[in-house]
């Protein structure tokens, strides 16, 4: 996965995002501009990363998956999220 920048905009999206992460078979990471890498399959890292996503820094985090099937799940989620955000404008 080439690194897709995203920012979740409300708690409903965060819960949906968590569900997709937990469906993934392998590791999923968020990487900050400072080089911090958060493995979202780890409960502690997930907690910290979600805090970063909801903060001002959320739009500068990149999302990566180590499995192509997981990448497809995440890309589908992001596409759906984009469609919903566009429809609500």
Secondary structure, DSSP 4 states (H G I P E B T S, - for coil): ---EE----SHHHHHHHHHHHHH-SS-EEEE-TTS-EEETTSHHHHHHHHHHHHSGGGGG-EEEESSHHHHHHHHHHHHHHHHHHHHT-
